[in-house]
Amino acid sequence: MAHDMVTGDFSRSWSALLAAVGEVADEDFDQPSGCRGWLVRDLVCHLVIDAQDVLITLVTPADSVPTADATTYWDLVEPPSGDDPLDALIPRLAAAYGDPALLRFHLDDVGSAAGRAAELADPAALVSTKDKVLTAGDYLRAYVLEWTLHHLDLVARLPLAPRPPVQTLEAARTGLERIAGAPFPAELSDTDALLVGTGRRAPTADETAALGGLAARLPLVLG
C-alpha cells in the first residue's frame, strides 16, 4: 500500500488532535474529559505518553513474522477500575506541570516529533510493541482509532472545541467494527458508534434495539 495512504489518516487524526489541544483555554484544562476520572489536563498528559510510545515503537525493529495487525493490535480488557498504577500516576504527572502552557508545549514538542517519525516510517517495516510484532503501517492505522477516541474525549465537555475530521471518524469507526467483528447500525453516526461502542456513553433504548445482538457484547474497552 502506498505510503501516503498508510500515513494519511494517522497524520490527519493526530494533527487535528494536536490542533484541538492547542486551542483549549487554560481554564478548560480543569474540565472533565470523556475519559472517566480524568480531567482534560490528565488526558493531555496521557497523549504525551502516547506520543512517546509512537516514537519508541517506530524505532524498535523486529526480525520475526507479524503476530498482529491493525485490528489485533488492540486487546479487549475490563473497564478501568482506578486501581491501575499508571492510571493513578497520570493525574499526578499532569498536576505537576502546573501551568497548562507547559503541558501544551510538551505535547506539541513530542507530538510533532511523533508525527514526523510517522511520515518517515516505512509502512512495510516490522516493529515490536506490547509483545507483538506488526508492520509500521498497521501500527499507524491502529493509532487512528486511539487519536480519534481521545479527540472525542478531549471535547466531551467543550462544545465549542473543534471535532475530529470526518475522514478519521469514518476510519476509526471501520477500525472499531473490525474489532467488534460486526458493523454498527447505520442509524448510529460515526461519533455515536465510537462513543457507544467503547462505553463512553450508554446507548439509548432505540440504539440498543438497533444494535441487536451486538449490544450484549458492548462496551469494547481497548487496551
Residue frames as a rotation matrix with the C-alpha (Angstrom) as fourth column:
MET 1
0.578 0.816 0.000 0.00
0.816 -0.578 0.000 0.00
0.000 0.000 -1.000 0.00
ALA 2
0.118 -0.545 0.830 1.28
0.433 -0.724 -0.536 3.48
0.894 0.423 0.151 -0.86
HIS 3
-0.679 -0.524 -0.515 2.98
0.679 -0.181 -0.711 5.40
0.280 -0.832 0.479 1.93
ASP 4
-0.892 0.326 0.312 0.58
-0.364 -0.929 -0.071 8.34
0.267 -0.177 0.947 1.80
MET 5
0.062 0.947 -0.316 -2.43
-0.359 0.316 0.878 6.02
0.931 0.058 0.360 2.07
VAL 6
0.020 -0.135 -0.991 -0.96
0.730 0.679 -0.078 4.44
0.683 -0.722 0.112 5.21
THR 7
-0.698 -0.459 -0.550 0.05
0.716 -0.470 -0.516 7.65
-0.021 -0.754 0.657 6.94
GLY 8
-0.627 0.439 0.644 -2.78
0.099 -0.775 0.624 9.87
0.773 0.455 0.442 5.71
ASP 9
0.464 0.884 -0.061 -5.39
0.144 -0.007 0.990 9.04
0.874 -0.468 -0.131 8.34
PHE 10
0.229 -0.466 -0.854 -2.75
0.970 0.183 0.161 8.87
0.082 -0.866 0.494 11.07
SER 11
-0.782 -0.617 0.088 -1.37
0.614 -0.787 -0.061 12.30
0.107 0.007 0.994 10.21
ARG 12
-0.385 0.721 0.576 -4.83
-0.017 -0.629 0.777 13.79
0.923 0.290 0.254 9.74
SER 13
0.583 0.679 -0.446 -6.15
0.397 0.240 0.886 12.46
0.708 -0.694 -0.130 13.05
TRP 14
0.089 -0.648 -0.757 -3.02
0.994 0.007 0.111 13.35
-0.066 -0.762 0.644 15.03
SER 15
-0.814 -0.394 0.427 -2.67
0.468 -0.880 0.080 16.83
0.344 0.265 0.901 13.54
ALA 16
-0.041 0.896 0.443 -6.33
-0.007 -0.443 0.896 17.56
0.999 0.033 0.025 14.28
LEU 17
0.639 0.251 -0.727 -5.93
0.655 0.319 0.685 16.38
0.404 -0.914 0.040 17.87
LEU 18
-0.348 -0.841 -0.414 -2.80
0.934 -0.352 -0.069 18.44
-0.088 -0.411 0.908 18.45
ALA 19
-0.734 0.121 0.668 -4.51
0.190 -0.908 0.374 21.50
0.652 0.401 0.644 16.98
ALA 20
0.346 0.938 0.006 -7.56
0.177 -0.071 0.982 20.96
0.921 -0.339 -0.191 19.19
VAL 21
0.362 -0.311 -0.879 -5.38
0.932 0.156 0.329 20.75
0.035 -0.938 0.346 22.31
GLY 22
-0.675 -0.722 0.152 -3.65
0.727 -0.686 -0.031 23.94
0.126 0.090 0.988 21.22
GLU 23
-0.473 0.581 0.662 -6.99
-0.038 -0.764 0.644 25.76
0.880 0.279 0.384 21.26
VAL 24
0.308 0.595 -0.743 -8.07
0.741 0.340 0.580 24.62
0.597 -0.729 -0.336 24.74
ALA 25
0.372 -0.111 0.921 -8.20
-0.368 -0.929 0.037 27.59
0.852 -0.352 -0.387 27.10
ASP 26
-0.670 -0.741 0.052 -6.12
-0.312 0.217 -0.925 27.34
0.674 -0.635 -0.377 30.26
GLU 27
-0.483 0.525 0.701 -9.20
-0.849 -0.087 -0.521 27.25
-0.213 -0.847 0.488 32.48
ASP 28
0.548 0.748 -0.373 -10.65
-0.823 0.563 -0.080 24.35
0.150 0.351 0.924 30.49
PHE 29
-0.339 -0.721 -0.605 -7.75
-0.443 0.689 -0.573 22.09
0.830 0.074 -0.553 31.43
ASP 30
-0.925 0.046 0.378 -9.65
-0.351 0.280 -0.894 21.54
-0.147 -0.959 -0.243 34.70
GLN 31
0.074 0.974 -0.214 -12.83
-0.996 0.063 -0.058 20.44
-0.043 0.218 0.975 32.89
PRO 32
0.119 0.018 0.993 -13.76
-0.227 0.974 0.009 16.74
-0.966 -0.227 0.120 32.93
SER 33
-0.632 -0.302 -0.713 -12.73
-0.766 0.111 0.633 14.82
-0.112 0.947 -0.302 29.84
GLY 34
0.377 0.794 -0.477 -14.52
-0.849 0.502 0.165 11.91
0.370 0.343 0.863 28.25
CYS 35
-0.266 -0.517 -0.814 -12.13
0.024 0.840 -0.541 9.50
0.964 -0.163 -0.211 30.00
ARG 36
0.720 0.673 -0.171 -13.73
0.162 0.077 0.984 8.50
0.675 -0.736 -0.054 33.27
GLY 37
0.752 -0.362 -0.551 -11.91
0.608 0.056 0.792 10.06
-0.256 -0.930 0.263 36.22
TRP 38
-0.341 -0.930 0.135 -9.60
0.903 -0.284 0.322 12.21
-0.262 0.231 0.937 34.10
LEU 39
0.431 0.322 -0.843 -9.63
0.097 -0.945 -0.312 15.95
-0.897 0.053 -0.439 33.62
VAL 40
0.996 -0.092 0.006 -8.63
-0.012 -0.189 -0.982 17.45
0.092 0.978 -0.190 30.28
ARG 41
0.367 -0.924 0.111 -5.11
-0.925 -0.375 -0.056 18.07
0.094 -0.082 -0.992 31.65
ASP 42
0.024 -0.321 0.947 -4.85
-0.451 0.841 0.297 14.36
-0.892 -0.434 -0.125 32.58
LEU 43
0.765 0.321 0.558 -5.88
0.330 0.549 -0.768 13.35
-0.553 0.772 0.314 29.09
VAL 44
0.868 -0.485 -0.104 -3.32
-0.397 -0.554 -0.731 15.72
0.297 0.677 -0.674 27.53
CYS 45
0.067 -0.856 0.513 -0.63
-0.929 0.134 0.345 14.24
-0.364 -0.499 -0.786 29.78
HIS 46
0.275 0.116 0.954 -1.67
0.029 0.991 -0.129 10.78
-0.961 0.063 0.269 28.57
LEU 47
0.987 0.111 0.117 -1.26
0.123 -0.042 -0.992 11.99
-0.105 0.993 -0.055 24.98
VAL 48
0.403 -0.915 -0.011 2.34
-0.915 -0.402 -0.044 12.97
0.036 0.028 -0.999 25.76
ILE 49
-0.194 -0.452 0.871 2.97
-0.531 0.795 0.294 9.37
-0.825 -0.405 -0.394 26.83
ASP 50
0.644 0.488 0.589 1.15
0.258 0.586 -0.768 8.07
-0.720 0.647 0.252 23.73
ALA 51
0.903 -0.344 -0.257 3.38
-0.407 -0.494 -0.769 10.22
0.138 0.799 -0.586 21.52
GLN 52
-0.025 -0.940 0.340 6.44
-0.959 0.118 0.257 8.84
-0.282 -0.320 -0.905 23.28
ASP 53
0.093 0.137 0.986 5.13
-0.095 0.987 -0.128 5.32
-0.991 -0.081 0.105 22.65
VAL 54
0.961 0.261 0.095 4.82
0.081 0.063 -0.995 6.06
-0.266 0.963 0.039 18.94
LEU 55
0.527 -0.834 -0.162 8.40
-0.820 -0.450 -0.353 7.32
0.221 0.319 -0.921 18.80
ILE 56
-0.194 -0.615 0.765 9.70
-0.771 0.577 0.268 4.30
-0.606 -0.537 -0.586 20.73
THR 57
0.383 0.429 0.818 7.75
0.060 0.872 -0.485 1.76
-0.922 0.235 0.308 18.67
LEU 58
0.988 0.067 -0.136 8.78
-0.125 -0.156 -0.980 3.16
-0.087 0.986 -0.146 15.29
VAL 59
0.218 -0.967 -0.131 12.46
-0.836 -0.116 -0.537 2.73
0.504 0.226 -0.833 16.23
THR 60
-0.169 -0.212 0.963 12.01
-0.712 0.702 0.030 -0.73
-0.682 -0.680 -0.269 17.78
PRO 61
-0.124 0.103 -0.987 12.57
-0.930 0.335 0.152 -3.11
0.346 0.937 0.054 14.86
ALA 62
0.334 0.257 0.907 11.51
-0.543 0.839 -0.037 -6.74
-0.770 -0.480 0.420 14.88
ASP 63
-0.503 -0.593 -0.629 13.01
-0.861 0.282 0.423 -9.63
-0.074 0.754 -0.652 12.94
SER 64
-0.803 0.321 0.502 10.19
0.215 0.942 -0.257 -12.17
-0.556 -0.098 -0.826 13.23
VAL 65
-0.675 0.631 0.384 6.96
0.500 0.007 0.866 -12.61
0.543 0.776 -0.320 11.30
PRO 66
-0.586 0.520 0.622 4.00
-0.608 -0.789 0.087 -10.38
0.536 -0.327 0.778 12.22
THR 67
-0.853 0.346 -0.391 1.84
0.504 0.742 -0.443 -11.61
0.136 -0.574 -0.807 15.09
ALA 68
-0.086 0.838 -0.539 -0.75
0.613 -0.382 -0.691 -8.82
-0.785 -0.390 -0.481 14.90
ASP 69
-0.472 0.008 0.881 -2.30
0.769 -0.485 0.416 -6.29
0.431 0.874 0.223 12.55
ALA 70
-0.792 0.136 0.595 -4.19
-0.216 -0.974 -0.065 -3.02
0.571 -0.180 0.801 12.98
THR 71
0.288 0.957 0.037 -7.18
-0.482 0.111 0.869 -4.91
0.828 -0.268 0.493 14.41
THR 72
0.703 0.006 -0.711 -5.50
0.431 0.791 0.434 -7.47
0.565 -0.612 0.553 16.65
TYR 73
-0.469 -0.802 0.370 -3.07
0.186 -0.499 -0.846 -4.85
0.863 -0.328 0.383 17.97
TRP 74
-0.294 0.454 0.841 -5.87
-0.817 -0.577 0.027 -3.99
0.497 -0.679 0.540 20.39
ASP 75
-0.845 0.116 -0.523 -6.73
0.348 0.861 -0.372 -6.22
0.407 -0.496 -0.767 23.32
LEU 76
0.141 0.922 0.360 -10.21
-0.180 -0.333 0.925 -6.17
0.974 -0.195 0.119 24.83
VAL 77
-0.808 -0.505 -0.304 -9.88
0.259 0.160 -0.953 -5.51
0.530 -0.848 0.002 28.54
GLU 78
-0.008 0.789 -0.615 -12.10
0.996 0.064 0.069 -4.90
0.094 -0.611 -0.786 31.53
PRO 79
0.619 0.264 0.739 -13.33
0.258 -0.958 0.126 -1.33
0.741 0.113 -0.661 32.16
PRO 80
-0.434 -0.868 0.240 -10.82
0.046 -0.288 -0.957 0.65
0.900 -0.404 0.165 34.23
SER 81
0.380 0.543 -0.749 -11.28
0.737 0.311 0.600 0.21
0.559 -0.780 -0.282 37.97
GLY 82
0.770 -0.184 0.610 -8.98
-0.361 -0.915 0.180 3.01
0.525 -0.359 -0.771 39.07
ASP 83
0.855 -0.440 0.273 -6.52
-0.060 0.439 0.896 0.51
-0.514 -0.783 0.349 40.56
ASP 84
0.636 -0.661 0.400 -4.04
0.719 0.317 -0.619 0.56
0.282 0.681 0.676 37.67
PRO 85
0.147 -0.650 -0.746 -0.86
0.731 -0.437 0.525 2.30
-0.667 -0.622 0.411 38.89
LEU 86
-0.769 -0.450 0.455 -0.41
0.639 -0.511 0.575 4.11
-0.027 0.733 0.680 35.56
ASP 87
0.047 0.873 0.486 -3.98
0.646 -0.398 0.651 5.42
0.762 0.283 -0.583 35.66
ALA 88
0.759 0.212 -0.615 -3.28
0.643 -0.388 0.660 6.83
-0.099 -0.897 -0.431 39.12
LEU 89
-0.191 -0.942 -0.274 0.09
0.781 -0.315 0.539 8.25
-0.594 -0.111 0.797 38.04
ILE 90
-0.317 0.056 0.947 -1.27
0.853 -0.420 0.311 10.28
0.415 0.906 0.085 35.13
PRO 91
0.719 0.627 0.299 -3.21
0.453 -0.750 0.482 12.85
0.526 -0.211 -0.824 37.23
ARG 92
0.665 -0.540 -0.515 -0.16
0.421 -0.298 0.857 13.40
-0.616 -0.787 0.029 39.45
LEU 93
-0.389 -0.816 0.427 2.08
0.830 -0.110 0.546 13.94
-0.399 0.567 0.720 36.43
ALA 94
-0.005 0.470 0.883 -0.44
0.781 -0.549 0.297 16.30
0.624 0.691 -0.364 34.86
ALA 95
0.906 0.382 -0.183 -0.78
0.402 -0.639 0.656 18.31
0.133 -0.668 -0.732 38.05
ALA 96
0.267 -0.894 -0.359 3.00
0.692 -0.081 0.717 18.61
-0.671 -0.440 0.597 38.32
TYR 97
-0.262 -0.336 0.905 3.09
0.911 -0.397 0.117 20.71
0.320 0.854 0.410 35.14
GLY 98
-0.408 0.167 -0.898 1.19
0.550 -0.740 -0.388 23.46
-0.729 -0.652 0.210 36.95
ASP 99
-0.268 0.245 -0.932 0.88
-0.549 -0.833 -0.061 25.93
-0.792 0.496 0.358 34.08
PRO 100
0.573 0.554 0.604 -1.21
0.168 0.641 -0.749 24.43
-0.802 0.531 0.275 31.23
ALA 101
0.781 -0.315 -0.539 1.11
-0.622 -0.467 -0.628 26.18
-0.054 0.826 -0.561 28.78
LEU 102
-0.275 -0.933 0.232 3.95
-0.896 0.336 0.289 23.88
-0.348 -0.129 -0.929 29.84
LEU 103
-0.210 0.292 0.933 1.85
0.048 0.956 -0.288 20.77
-0.976 -0.016 -0.215 29.25
ARG 104
0.837 0.542 -0.074 0.62
0.006 -0.144 -0.990 22.15
-0.547 0.828 -0.123 25.94
PHE 105
0.423 -0.771 -0.476 4.21
-0.903 -0.399 -0.156 22.91
-0.070 0.496 -0.865 24.88
HIS 106
-0.453 -0.628 0.633 5.47
-0.597 0.741 0.307 19.43
-0.662 -0.239 -0.711 25.85
LEU 107
0.213 0.603 0.769 2.73
0.284 0.715 -0.639 17.74
-0.935 0.355 -0.019 23.84
ASP 108
0.920 0.127 -0.371 3.39
-0.279 -0.454 -0.846 19.94
-0.276 0.882 -0.382 20.83
ASP 109
0.089 -0.984 -0.154 7.13
-0.972 -0.119 0.200 19.22
-0.216 0.132 -0.968 21.06
VAL 110
-0.630 -0.318 0.709 6.92
-0.303 0.941 0.153 15.44
-0.715 -0.119 -0.689 21.45
GLY 111
0.283 0.856 0.432 3.78
0.207 0.385 -0.899 15.18
-0.936 0.344 -0.068 19.34
SER 112
0.699 -0.098 -0.708 5.34
-0.653 -0.492 -0.576 16.97
-0.292 0.865 -0.408 16.39
ALA 113
-0.419 -0.907 -0.035 8.29
-0.876 0.393 0.281 14.57
-0.241 0.148 -0.959 16.55
ALA 114
-0.415 0.349 0.840 5.91
0.047 0.930 -0.363 11.59
-0.909 -0.111 -0.403 16.59
GLY 115
0.682 0.716 -0.151 4.13
-0.063 -0.148 -0.987 12.98
-0.729 0.683 -0.056 13.55
ARG 116
0.337 -0.649 -0.682 7.40
-0.937 -0.300 -0.177 13.41
-0.090 0.699 -0.709 11.66
ALA 117
-0.630 -0.583 0.514 8.50
-0.575 0.794 0.196 9.90
-0.522 -0.172 -0.835 12.60
ALA 118
0.085 0.758 0.647 5.26
0.174 0.628 -0.758 8.52
-0.981 0.177 -0.078 11.20
GLU 119
0.806 0.208 -0.555 5.75
-0.436 -0.425 -0.793 10.39
-0.401 0.881 -0.252 7.93
LEU 120
0.021 -0.921 -0.388 9.29
-0.999 -0.004 -0.044 8.98
0.039 0.388 -0.921 7.60
ALA 121
-0.184 -0.095 0.978 8.42
-0.500 0.866 -0.010 5.40
-0.846 -0.491 -0.206 8.60
ASP 122
-0.782 -0.045 -0.621 8.50
-0.559 0.491 0.668 2.57
0.275 0.870 -0.409 6.08
PRO 123
0.136 0.944 0.300 4.97
-0.990 0.121 0.071 1.07
0.031 -0.307 0.951 6.25
ALA 124
0.632 0.088 -0.770 6.36
-0.309 0.940 -0.146 -2.39
0.711 0.331 0.621 5.47
ALA 125
-0.474 -0.874 0.106 8.97
-0.431 0.126 -0.894 -2.32
0.768 -0.469 -0.436 8.25
LEU 126
0.309 0.536 -0.785 8.32
0.437 0.653 0.618 -4.65
0.844 -0.535 -0.032 11.17
VAL 127
-0.388 -0.357 0.850 8.15
-0.562 -0.639 -0.525 -3.12
0.730 -0.682 0.047 14.63
SER 128
-0.347 0.192 -0.918 7.63
0.603 0.796 -0.062 -4.54
0.719 -0.575 -0.391 18.10
THR 129
-0.679 0.195 0.708 5.38
-0.586 -0.724 -0.363 -3.26
0.442 -0.661 0.606 20.87
LYS 130
0.117 0.778 0.617 3.19
-0.984 0.176 -0.036 -4.76
-0.137 -0.603 0.786 23.59
ASP 131
-0.417 -0.392 0.820 4.92
-0.334 0.905 0.262 -8.13
-0.845 -0.165 -0.508 22.99
LYS 132
0.600 0.607 0.520 3.52
0.351 0.384 -0.854 -8.11
-0.719 0.695 0.017 19.45
VAL 133
-0.669 -0.741 -0.057 5.11
0.212 -0.264 0.941 -7.74
-0.712 0.617 0.334 16.03
LEU 134
0.476 0.806 0.353 3.34
0.657 -0.059 -0.752 -5.86
-0.585 0.590 -0.557 13.26
THR 135
-0.145 -0.513 0.846 4.14
0.917 -0.391 -0.080 -3.65
0.371 0.764 0.528 10.32
ALA 136
-0.852 -0.198 -0.485 4.66
0.377 -0.874 -0.307 0.04
-0.363 -0.444 0.819 10.97
GLY 137
-0.799 0.597 0.069 1.75
-0.274 -0.464 0.843 0.68
0.535 0.655 0.534 8.62
ASP 138
-0.002 0.817 -0.576 -0.61
0.459 0.513 0.726 -1.47
0.888 -0.263 -0.377 10.68
TYR 139
-0.381 -0.207 -0.901 0.65
0.921 -0.174 -0.350 0.17
-0.084 -0.963 0.256 13.87
LEU 140
-0.986 -0.002 -0.166 -0.10
-0.012 -0.997 0.081 3.63
-0.166 0.082 0.983 12.48
ARG 141
-0.480 0.872 -0.094 -3.53
-0.159 0.019 0.987 2.51
0.863 0.489 0.130 11.27
ALA 142
-0.093 0.426 -0.900 -4.32
0.843 0.514 0.156 1.20
0.529 -0.745 -0.407 14.76
TYR 143
-0.656 -0.270 -0.705 -3.49
0.681 -0.614 -0.399 4.57
-0.325 -0.742 0.586 16.25
VAL 144
-0.781 0.498 0.377 -6.09
-0.081 -0.679 0.730 6.36
0.619 0.540 0.571 14.13
LEU 145
0.206 0.874 -0.441 -8.66
0.430 0.324 0.843 4.80
0.879 -0.364 -0.309 16.46
GLU 146
-0.091 -0.341 -0.936 -6.70
0.995 -0.062 -0.074 5.91
-0.032 -0.938 0.345 19.53
TRP 147
-0.940 -0.337 -0.051 -6.35
0.334 -0.941 0.057 9.51
-0.067 0.036 0.997 18.34
THR 148
-0.540 0.793 0.281 -9.97
-0.081 -0.382 0.921 9.80
0.837 0.475 0.271 17.26
LEU 149
0.291 0.630 -0.720 -11.37
0.698 0.375 0.610 8.42
0.654 -0.680 -0.331 20.50
HIS 150
-0.229 -0.439 -0.869 -9.16
0.932 -0.357 -0.065 10.73
-0.282 -0.824 0.491 22.54
HIS 151
-0.936 0.033 0.352 -10.16
0.126 -0.899 0.419 13.68
0.330 0.436 0.837 20.38
LEU 152
0.012 1.000 0.004 -13.76
0.121 -0.006 0.993 12.90
0.993 -0.012 -0.121 21.31
ASP 153
0.223 -0.017 -0.975 -12.65
0.950 0.227 0.214 12.62
0.218 -0.974 0.067 24.95
LEU 154
-0.757 -0.635 -0.156 -10.95
0.653 -0.746 -0.132 15.99
-0.033 -0.202 0.979 24.76
VAL 155
-0.867 0.410 0.283 -14.04
-0.241 -0.842 0.483 17.84
0.437 0.351 0.828 23.51
ALA 156
-0.508 0.712 -0.485 -16.61
0.703 0.668 0.244 15.92
0.498 -0.217 -0.840 25.55
ARG 157
0.239 0.575 -0.783 -17.32
0.906 -0.421 -0.033 18.94
-0.349 -0.701 -0.621 27.80
LEU 158
-0.501 -0.466 -0.729 -16.05
0.116 -0.871 0.477 21.62
-0.857 0.154 0.491 25.42
PRO 159
0.338 0.812 0.476 -18.90
0.549 0.241 -0.800 22.31
-0.764 0.532 -0.364 23.00
LEU 160
0.863 0.005 -0.505 -17.02
-0.317 -0.773 -0.550 24.97
-0.393 0.635 -0.665 21.02
ALA 161
-0.124 -0.982 0.144 -13.85
-0.487 0.187 0.853 22.93
-0.864 0.036 -0.502 20.50
PRO 162
-0.058 0.062 -0.996 -13.15
-0.992 0.108 0.065 21.53
0.112 0.992 0.055 17.01
ARG 163
0.648 0.397 0.650 -14.33
-0.464 0.882 -0.076 17.96
-0.604 -0.252 0.756 16.43
PRO 164
-0.303 -0.762 0.572 -12.36
0.083 0.576 0.813 15.17
-0.949 0.294 -0.111 14.73
PRO 165
-0.606 0.034 -0.795 -12.26
-0.755 -0.338 0.561 15.28
-0.250 0.941 0.230 10.92
VAL 166
0.479 0.876 -0.054 -14.99
-0.826 0.429 -0.364 13.36
-0.296 0.220 0.930 9.11
GLN 167
0.349 -0.385 -0.854 -12.44
-0.585 0.623 -0.520 11.11
0.732 0.681 -0.008 7.39
THR 168
-0.718 -0.695 -0.024 -10.85
-0.407 0.448 -0.796 9.99
0.564 -0.562 -0.605 10.64
LEU 169
-0.281 0.720 0.635 -14.22
-0.818 0.167 -0.551 9.40
-0.502 -0.674 0.542 12.30
GLU 170
0.669 0.526 -0.525 -15.06
-0.737 0.563 -0.375 7.11
0.098 0.638 0.764 9.39
ALA 171
-0.014 -0.776 -0.631 -11.70
-0.430 0.574 -0.696 5.33
0.903 0.262 -0.342 9.61
ALA 172
-0.786 -0.269 0.557 -11.99
-0.608 0.169 -0.776 4.93
0.115 -0.948 -0.296 13.38
ARG 173
0.185 0.926 0.329 -15.50
-0.876 0.307 -0.373 3.50
-0.446 -0.220 0.868 13.07
THR 174
0.605 -0.021 -0.796 -14.27
-0.569 0.688 -0.451 0.99
0.557 0.725 0.404 10.49
GLY 175
-0.476 -0.866 -0.155 -11.44
-0.430 0.383 -0.818 0.00
0.767 -0.322 -0.554 12.84
LEU 176
-0.611 0.303 0.731 -13.83
-0.733 0.133 -0.667 -0.49
-0.300 -0.944 0.141 15.76
GLU 177
0.525 0.831 -0.185 -16.21
-0.832 0.456 -0.314 -2.53
-0.177 0.319 0.931 13.60
ARG 178
0.209 -0.526 -0.824 -13.34
-0.444 0.700 -0.559 -4.84
0.871 0.483 -0.087 12.67
ILE 179
-0.822 -0.479 0.309 -12.54
-0.465 0.248 -0.850 -5.30
0.330 -0.842 -0.427 16.35
ALA 180
-0.246 0.832 0.498 -16.21
-0.799 0.117 -0.590 -5.99
-0.549 -0.543 0.636 17.05
GLY 181
-0.914 -0.109 0.390 -16.44
0.108 0.862 0.496 -8.36
-0.390 0.495 -0.776 14.11
ALA 182
-0.096 0.934 0.345 -19.70
0.986 0.137 -0.095 -6.72
-0.136 0.331 -0.934 13.07
PRO 183
-0.628 -0.084 0.773 -20.89
0.374 -0.904 0.206 -3.38
0.682 0.419 0.600 11.69
PHE 184
-0.751 0.467 -0.468 -22.66
0.287 -0.407 -0.867 -0.85
-0.595 -0.785 0.171 13.85
PRO 185
0.105 0.882 0.459 -26.14
0.904 0.108 -0.414 0.02
-0.415 0.458 -0.786 12.62
ALA 186
-0.437 -0.268 0.859 -26.42
0.762 -0.617 0.195 2.77
0.478 0.740 0.474 10.05
GLU 187
0.628 0.754 0.192 -28.71
0.500 -0.580 0.643 4.67
0.596 -0.308 -0.741 12.41
LEU 188
0.653 -0.481 -0.585 -25.68
0.506 -0.297 0.810 5.47
-0.563 -0.825 0.049 14.56
SER 189
0.889 -0.456 -0.050 -23.46
-0.388 -0.689 -0.613 8.29
0.245 0.564 -0.789 13.35
ASP 190
0.239 -0.889 -0.390 -19.72
0.232 0.442 -0.866 7.62
0.943 0.117 0.312 13.34
THR 191
-0.502 -0.418 0.757 -19.35
-0.554 -0.517 -0.652 9.61
0.664 -0.747 0.028 16.56
ASP 192
0.300 0.702 0.646 -22.21
-0.954 0.204 0.221 7.78
0.024 -0.682 0.731 18.29
ALA 193
0.827 -0.045 -0.560 -20.89
-0.088 0.974 -0.209 4.39
0.555 0.223 0.801 17.15
LEU 194
-0.174 -0.979 -0.103 -17.50
0.122 0.082 -0.989 5.20
0.977 -0.185 0.105 18.68
LEU 195
-0.486 0.013 0.874 -18.90
-0.764 -0.491 -0.418 6.59
0.423 -0.871 0.248 21.93
VAL 196
0.540 0.764 0.352 -21.45
-0.841 0.503 0.200 3.80
-0.024 -0.404 0.914 22.45
GLY 197
0.717 -0.253 -0.650 -19.17
-0.121 0.872 -0.474 1.07
0.687 0.419 0.594 21.14
THR 198
-0.304 -0.926 -0.224 -16.41
0.221 0.160 -0.962 1.89
0.927 -0.342 0.156 23.63
GLY 199
0.111 0.442 -0.890 -18.70
0.934 0.259 0.246 2.62
0.339 -0.859 -0.384 26.57
ARG 200
-0.886 -0.459 0.065 -18.12
0.420 -0.854 -0.306 6.34
0.196 -0.243 0.950 26.62
ARG 201
-0.579 0.782 0.231 -21.86
-0.806 -0.504 -0.311 6.76
-0.126 -0.366 0.922 26.83
ALA 202
-0.593 0.462 0.659 -24.74
0.123 0.861 -0.493 4.37
-0.796 -0.211 -0.568 27.31
PRO 203
-0.926 0.311 0.212 -26.93
0.220 -0.008 0.975 3.59
0.305 0.950 -0.061 24.31
THR 204
-0.503 0.853 0.139 -30.49
-0.848 -0.455 -0.273 4.88
-0.170 -0.255 0.952 24.21
ALA 205
-0.049 0.579 0.814 -33.35
-0.200 0.793 -0.576 2.38
-0.979 -0.191 0.077 24.08
ASP 206
0.869 0.390 -0.305 -33.66
-0.343 0.029 -0.939 2.90
-0.357 0.920 0.158 20.32
GLU 207
0.152 -0.902 -0.404 -29.90
-0.951 -0.023 -0.307 2.43
0.268 0.431 -0.861 19.85
THR 208
-0.506 -0.292 0.811 -29.97
-0.619 0.778 -0.107 -0.76
-0.600 -0.557 -0.575 21.91
ALA 209
0.448 0.753 0.482 -32.75
-0.084 0.573 -0.815 -2.13
-0.890 0.325 0.320 19.73
ALA 210
0.832 -0.159 -0.532 -30.84
-0.554 -0.193 -0.810 -1.19
0.026 0.968 -0.249 16.57
LEU 211
-0.177 -0.980 0.092 -27.66
-0.984 0.176 -0.021 -2.82
0.004 -0.095 -0.996 17.87
GLY 212
0.621 0.499 -0.604 -29.43
-0.522 0.838 0.156 -6.14
0.585 0.218 0.781 18.33
GLY 213
0.877 -0.266 -0.399 -27.13
0.419 0.830 0.368 -8.92
0.234 -0.490 0.840 19.49
LEU 214
-0.026 -0.948 0.317 -24.10
0.492 -0.288 -0.822 -6.64
0.870 0.135 0.474 19.34
ALA 215
0.340 0.227 0.913 -25.45
-0.510 -0.771 0.382 -4.67
0.790 -0.595 -0.146 22.32
ALA 216
0.995 0.100 0.020 -24.71
-0.074 0.573 0.816 -7.59
0.070 -0.813 0.578 24.68
ARG 217
0.449 -0.894 -0.013 -21.02
0.872 0.441 -0.214 -7.51
0.197 0.084 0.977 23.69
LEU 218
0.018 -0.410 0.912 -20.54
0.180 -0.896 -0.406 -3.83
0.984 0.171 0.058 24.45
PRO 219
0.826 -0.341 -0.449 -18.66
-0.507 -0.797 -0.327 -1.93
-0.246 0.497 -0.832 25.59
LEU 220
0.691 -0.722 0.025 -15.45
0.605 0.560 -0.567 -2.76
0.395 0.407 0.824 23.75
VAL 221
0.896 -0.441 -0.062 -12.77
-0.277 -0.661 0.698 -1.50
-0.348 -0.608 -0.714 26.11
LEU 222
0.790 -0.610 -0.060 -9.45
0.148 0.285 -0.947 -1.29
0.595 0.739 0.315 24.29
GLY 223
0.805 -0.581 0.117 -6.11
-0.282 -0.201 0.938 -1.88
-0.522 -0.788 -0.326 25.94
